[in-house]
């Protein structure tokens, strides 16, 4: 009987936590040009060139300007978290001419190098 009550309580507690996390994540979303873009930044090669990174922004066709700014935001966040600076030298960045942007399968890919403080 105690085991059944505990498992019921644990299940309910888990559901509450999951719903709280889901609510927090949707409220914390940053919109760019009125859209939410899934973006991820990662190192090109952590061992050889840890400051070089790429950012992939999904659903770029929703708004190219919004996707560019989402990429800038994600790149800046990456550099601050990993190197303590928001300074970036972009190879292909949010200010790159539209015809020179890398867009494939509705994903915008930006590339840059974090500058150490």
N, C-alpha and C positions, 0 to 999 in steps of 0.2 A: 504494500500500500504506500509506504514512504517513497519507494523507488518510482512508482507511477506519479505521485504528486511532484517529485523533484523533476522528472523528465518533462512533465507538462509545464512546470514553471520555467524550466530551462528553454523549452521550445518557444514559449510566449516571450520570454526575455530576448531571445534571439531575433524574433520577428520585430519586436519594438526597436532593437538596435539597427537592424537592417533598414527598416523604414525611416529611422532617424538619419541614417547615413545617406540614403537616397534623397531625402528632402534637403539635406545640407548641400549635397553636391550640385543639385539643380539650382539652388539659390546662389551658390558660389561661382556659377558660370559667368565668364566674361564674354560679352557680346561685342562683335566688331561689325560695323555697318549693319546693325540690327540682326546679325546672324551669330549662331554658335558654331565654332569650328573645332573639330578634334585635331589637335596638333601635338606632335611629340618631337623633342630634340634629343639627340644622342651623339656621343663622341664618334668620330670617324674611326680612330684607332687610339684607345686609351693609353697604350704603352708607348707608342712612337710619337704621336702628336695629340696629347690629351686636350689641348685647347681648341682643336679643329672639331667642328660639329656640323651636323645637318639638322634641318627641321623639315618634317613632312606635315603638311596641312591638308586634311581631307575635305572633300566637298567644295573645292576651290571655285567651281562654276557658280555657286550661290552668290558670290561676290568676290571678284578678284581683289578689289581694294581691301575688303574685309579679311580675306585670306592672307594678304600681305601683312596686314597689321597683326593678325593672330600669330603669324610666323615671327614677326619682330618681337612680340610679347614673349613667346615661348623661348626664343633665342636669348633674350635679355634675362629671363628667369633662369635659364640653364647656366649662363655665365656667372650670375650673381651667386647661385647656389654652389657652384663648383670652384669658382676662382675669386669671388668677392668683388667683382667689378661688373658694371653694366656696359663697358666699352667693348664694341665689336667691330672688327674689320670684315665686312661682307664681301664674299666672292660673287655670290648671286644672292642679293638681298631684297628687302622690301622696296628699295628705291631703284632697283634695276629696271631698265626700260622694258615695257610689256613684251615686246617681241623676243627678248633675251631670257625671259623667265622659263624655268623648267616645269612644265605641266604635263603630266601623263596619267591616264586613268583617273582623271578628276582630282589628282593630288598635286599640290604645289610643293616643290622641294627647294629650300633655301640652303645656302652653305656659308659658313663664316668661321672666324677665329676669334676666340675670347682674348681680350687683352688683359694681362695681369696688372693689378694696381701698382 
